[in-house]
Amino acid sequence: MNASRTLSRLLTAPVLLLLLLANLAMAEEQKFIAQLHANTPQELADLLDRAESWAKQSKTYPKYPIAIVLHGPEVNVFIKKNYGQYQSLVDQAAKLDAFKVVDIKICERWMGFNNIDRNQLPAFVDTVPFGPAEEVRLIEAGYQSF
């Protein structure tokens, strides 16, 4: 009876290890969306800090960047005339975009309501026709909350 328990334990340990490794691999392949609720520069800064910490904990660069869709006053962070005020935040966002940690998308409808042209935004941000619809599309495509 002891031999069968020992054999069972010896066989169980590798199976558990394989399951753990599979879960870690799945976490690295997961797609995330980060949604802002207060729509403030501070909330965006906190989110970018979380994304950076998340990326630093991984042994590899993420396969899929965290999708961030902006459609409120936090977009003002990225407008060229505000760069001096938000330089460290914009630079952090650019760095995280370059390493595919985040993918920032800005709502064109919000831009229109606020008379913001595409050339007033840095090249690393993308635009989408309607931010809330893009968030719904990403969630329906399997993106999980970050």
BELUR-V160933 format. One record per residue. SS is DSSP state (a for helix, b for strand, c for the rest). OMEGA is omega in whole degrees, -180 to 180 (NA if undefined). NEAR is the number of other ideal C-beta (glycine too) atoms within 12 Angstrom. Layout:
# BELUR-V160933
SS&OMEGA&NEAR / SS&OMEGA&NEAR
This chain:
# BELUR-V160933
c&177&7 / a&179&8 / a&179&9 / a&176&10 / a&180&11 / a&178&12 / a&179&12 / a&179&14 / a&180&14 / a&179&14 / a&-178&14 / a&-177&14 / a&178&14 / a&179&13 / a&178&14 / a&178&14 / a&178&14 / a&178&14 / a&178&14 / a&179&14 / a&178&14 / a&178&14 / a&177&14 / a&179&17 / a&179&16 / a&180&14 / a&179&21 / a&-179&21 / a&-177&17 / c&178&23 / c&-177&24 / b&171&31 / b&176&32 / b&-178&35 / c&177&30 / c&180&33 / c&179&14 / c&178&15 / c&180&23 / c&174&20 / a&179&29 / a&178&17 / a&177&23 / a&178&38 / a&179&24 / a&179&21 / a&179&38 / a&176&36 / a&177&22 / a&180&24 / a&180&34 / a&177&24 / a&178&16 / a&-178&25 / a&-179&30 / a&-179&16 / a&-178&15 / c&178&22 / c&180&11 / c&174&16 / c&-178&16 / c&176&29 / c&180&18 / c&177&25 / c&175&31 / b&179&36 / b&176&38 / b&-179&43 / b&-177&41 / b&179&44 / c&179&31 / c&-175&27 / a&177&24 / a&177&38 / a&-180&38 / a&177&27 / a&-172&40 / a&-180&41 / b&-174&29 / a&-177&21 / a&-180&15 / a&-175&21 / a&180&20 / a&-179&13 / a&-174&15 / a&-173&27 / a&-177&17 / a&179&18 / a&179&31 / a&179&32 / a&177&20 / a&179&30 / a&179&41 / a&179&25 / a&-179&21 / a&175&35 / a&-179&30 / a&179&19 / c&178&23 / c&174&21 / c&178&37 / b&173&37 / b&-174&32 / b&179&44 / b&-178&37 / b&-177&39 / b&179&34 / a&178&26 / a&176&22 / a&179&30 / a&180&29 / a&179&18 / a&-176&15 / c&178&22 / c&178&9 / c&176&28 / c&180&15 / a&-177&18 / a&175&13 / a&-179&21 / b&177&32 / c&-175&28 / c&-175&17 / c&178&26 / c&177&34 / b&174&25 / b&176&30 / b&-177&28 / c&-177&19 / c&-174&21 / a&-180&34 / a&178&21 / a&178&18 / a&178&31 / a&178&26 / a&180&17 / a&-179&19 / a&179&29 / a&177&21 / a&178&12 / c&174&15 / c&178&15 / c&180&25 / b&179&19 / b&-180&18 / c&NA&30
